[in-house]
Amino acid sequence: MAVKRKKIKLRYKKERVVFSDVLPYELPFIFTNRYFYRFLVRNEISIDGSDVLHWKEGIQKGALAILALLSQHKGRQLKDKTEINVQKQLVTIPFNYTIKHKETSNRSLSVVHPLNQIQMVNFYNQYKNVIIYLCGKSHFSIRYPNKVACYFYFKDRLHSTLIGKKSDKLEIYFSEYENMKTFFSYKKYSNIYKFYEDYRYQRAEKKYQHLLKFDIQGCFDNIYTHSIAWAVNGGKDAYKDHFESIDDSFASKWDKVMQKLNYNETNGIVIGPEFSRIFAEVIMQHIDLRAEEELKKFDFTNKVDYECYRYVDDFFFFYNNPEIKDRILRVFDELLREFKMTISHEKTFLIDRPFITDITRAKNMIDILIRDTFSFSAIEKEDTKEDDEDRDTQDDEYEENLITEENLKKALAKELNFHLKATHFNKKYKDVITSTNVLPKDVANYTLAIANIHLERLLKKYDKIFKVLKKGLDDSGLSTFHSDCTHRISQLEIKLSNYLLELVDAIFFIFSEDKRINTTLKLSQVLNVIIIYLDNDYKISKSKTIKRFSDKTRDLVFKKIRDEVCLVIQRSHMNPDTQLETLYLLPVFRQMHAKYRLTSVEIERYLGVRRKEDGTLDGFPKLNAIAIIILLYYMGSSREYDNLREALKDKIVEKIEEIPIVRRNRSAEMAILALDLAACPYLGDHSKSYKQKVLQSMGLSRTDADAILDFLKTQKYMFTKWTGVNVTKELNAKISQEVYS
């Protein structure tokens, strides 16, 4: 059944760009620009088209000191002012970090400096209509901004049903869990998988015999920033002949913005932010138009002789006449080379009708495999009438708050059965991969997502019956059924715990074949569903709860999760180039009771840290800011990690001070890390003096450092949400932003 979604009117200001379009998707869900957005709005902070930084009159000293840090000024230079020129300071060093992309290669992603993020707000606001116009020219593109987003859709399939309807703390700016995908709304597909399911793809299959798939080799790495001006002004030659001397054009300004936030690099653009995809889209739209015109010269007409669809840098070219294939490759090869890009021959495929790729075949087989193995049935004892697992899960067979004798009898009459054996599933999963000739990375993300959907459906159906039994056992008016309820509850807990043990085994097997950020997030989502369901009780009223599961049931499953996480940690020692794939599990794992946490020794072993004879720690790897933030968040205030935390704090100071002060002040990583540490509540003894030291190392005076610390008592967070994280909603919001799957 389709999940109902709420269509919610946006009430956000132009500054929402900073939490929708400037960060890579592949960040931990505890890292958010939500509080940076609030900081900008409350203090009326902006950067205009003349590169002047503005703020409101009467701004608090601490907020002004944060602006001093971000704009690489001394606090006294901003005092008694409401603006300052930051043209030179906008040339910054992005925070580049690597993630695993393929088995033999990594991908570099970027978080741009907060100062440039502020600049991007004004740029979007000033040129949003121009961007929409330039992105609406191509007949090929199937993902492009077509208007400024007015609504977003919010859905919460699991949270309210399964965790006892806990009330979230009220937060300002509409909701704590703003689920802002992008500043613009997009035509026609927000995610590439939707194209495969759409009538356009199926219609093309009926009309054409052949499909050519290709993409651009290292698209974002190879984009030359000046080429935006070529694309906007009719091509490279036309620009050089007529427009090159014009420095104040829209294209020229965008070129300079993209250079400045990438430390004045012109070869390649930062990867990860949505604004980079839009930058590339404008260039690709121009190439699309030129390609269509060139094909017309050879009497090949779009929608007649061929159909071409492009999703960012992935092309789908449908045709009948074999001559078109060679022509299209030559045309695109020439046009892309003009813009310093090339076709990836490694990712060029020719498929004949029916247009089903090995990956599609594998996904179809996985759908069947999960449907058959992750199954659940509820059978009436009297007539063995079985419920369909995919039946409407919203039926009202049992009242939410009223348990009657009739309802209880119905629940007792249900025989619930689970059908999953991890060894069988794992064997079949390997067989799918082998028989379809795909790689684990091609299907692992998809498999975990489908597994999560099935788990949520199963738990909803299970809970409709289990909850009635628990309430019946608690109701003194139904005491004649208490013995039967106790027996059935015990049976069902055993069945559920056994099922979840098998499920945990299966999902970690999938993950072991493909440890990437996307699969880590999907695995985290499945684990979170299990954790919140087992670890929350039924709320009957404001003052009364009923314990959902016994400690034994929860302990069995949580120990299994701990064992699997430990196994991942043991097999995945810290890699300086890809630090995050395993660490991203820790924020979810932190939800579990302290007794299931990783020990200090286990974390030290993972990091490759050595404990010397005097008890001090040595051999810390070079950790990036995200890895540091995750470790501090996971350790929290626990005394178990005191030695490790202190050693990590020393390494952080070394990390900051080893960078020359000229580059340190321009570094996005250092600015973000310093402000997040200033807000961190988990720095142990003498935390104030430590925070002062970190802030002063960024060039601030002691007075400015103290002002920031005072200000953060009310601002609370800058980028990382250190406390009160609602994992379910943060994960759902994070995963909903995925562009590729």
Helices and strands as residue ranges (DSSP letters): E 6-9, G 14-19, H 34-42, E 46-47, E 52-54, H 61-70, H 75-78, E 83-85, E 95-100, E 106-111, H 114-134, E 143-148, E 151-154, H 159-162, E 184-188, H 192-196, H 199-207, E 210-215, H 219-222, H 227-232, H 236-242, H 250-260, H 274-297, E 306-311, E 314-319, H 322-338, G 345-347, E 349-352, H 358-373, E 375-380, H 405-413, E 414-419, H 422-436, H 440-474, G 476-481, H 482-512, H 517-534, E 538-539, E 545-546, H 551-571, H 580-583, H 586-589, G 594-596, H 600-607, E 610-611, E 617-618, H 625-635, G 639-641, H 642-657, H 661-664, H 668-679, H 687-697, H 702-715, H 727-735
